Amino acid sequence: MAEQTPEFTIRPARPEDAQRCGDIAVLAWRPVYASFREMLGDALFCHRCAAWEDDKRTQVEWHVREHPELAIVTEAEGEIVGFLTYRLFPDKKEGEIGNNAVDPAYQGHGIGRRQCEYALRLFAEAGMVCATVFTGLDEAHAPARAMYEKAGFDKSTPHIRYYKRL
């Protein structure tokens, strides 16, 4: 099933989309990891996140390549400009949005919201009764939080992770 607007087409992912999705992930997460460096300081950041680009790229590319049936992409003029990965938990009747991003050059056009809405329809069609997504509470994640709210997420539980350098 593909959803098309005059500007964008959302479609199921294919294994050959993996590399472009990994590229987008690295571009889109740069501000988040810059924020993490500022919050954690150089020493903790280098310990915890030094290889974040490779880690994020590998995570996203693996999911899209190995489980394209659990990923979608958005195209503009034949180029992938966004992606979203997800998981289904039929025993709990829950769908979970995983990694998702839009190429920074295409952000601000509602692509992220549309991708979420598309995934939510897939969840409902699969018999899920609840959808979840995890995001940060820091300022760098504010656009993601706003996008999830625009897509209809309206309940949350706050979380915090503490760090201590030893």
Long-range contacts (C-beta under 8 A, 24 or more apart in sequence): 3-114, 3-118, 5-114, 7-76, 7-109, 8-74, 8-75, 8-76, 8-81, 8-109, 8-111, 8-114, 9-74, 9-75, 9-76, 10-72, 10-73, 10-74, 10-75, 10-114, 10-115, 10-118, 11-72, 11-73, 11-75, 12-68, 12-69, 12-71, 12-72, 12-73, 13-64, 13-68, 13-71, 13-72, 13-73, 13-83, 14-68, 15-64, 15-65, 15-66, 15-68, 17-64, 17-68, 17-71, 17-73, 17-80, 17-83, 18-60, 18-61, 18-62, 18-64, 18-65, 19-61, 20-73, 20-79, 20-80, 21-60, 21-61, 21-64, 21-71, 21-73, 21-80, 21-83, 22-56, 22-57, 22-58, 22-60, 22-61, 22-64, 23-57, 24-80, 24-81, 24-82, 24-83, 24-101, 24-102, 24-103, 25-56, 25-57, 25-59, 25-60, 25-83, 25-99, 25-101, 26-53, 26-56, 26-57, 27-101, 27-103, 27-104, 28-101, 28-102, 28-103, 28-104, 28-107, 29-56, 29-101, 31-140, 32-136, 32-138, 32-140, 32-141, 34-140, 35-138, 35-139, 35-140, 36-138, 36-140, 39-138, 40-163, 41-165, 43-165, 44-163, 44-165, 47-165, 48-163, 56-99, 59-99, 60-85, 60-99, 63-98, 63-99, 72-115, 72-118, 72-119, 72-122, 74-102, 74-111, 74-114, 74-115, 76-106, 81-105, 81-106, 81-111, 82-106, 82-111, 82-112, 82-115, 83-115, 84-115, 84-116, 84-118, 84-119, 86-119, 86-122, 86-123, 88-123, 88-126, 88-128, 89-128, 90-126, 90-127, 90-128, 92-130, 93-127, 93-128, 93-129, 93-130, 94-128, 94-129, 94-130, 94-131, 94-132, 95-119, 95-120, 95-122, 95-123, 95-126, 95-128, 95-130, 95-131, 95-132, 96-131, 96-132, 96-133, 97-131, 97-132, 97-133, 107-143, 112-144, 112-147, 112-151, 113-147, 113-150, 113-151, 116-147, 116-148, 116-151, 116-152, 116-153, 117-151, 117-152, 120-151, 120-152
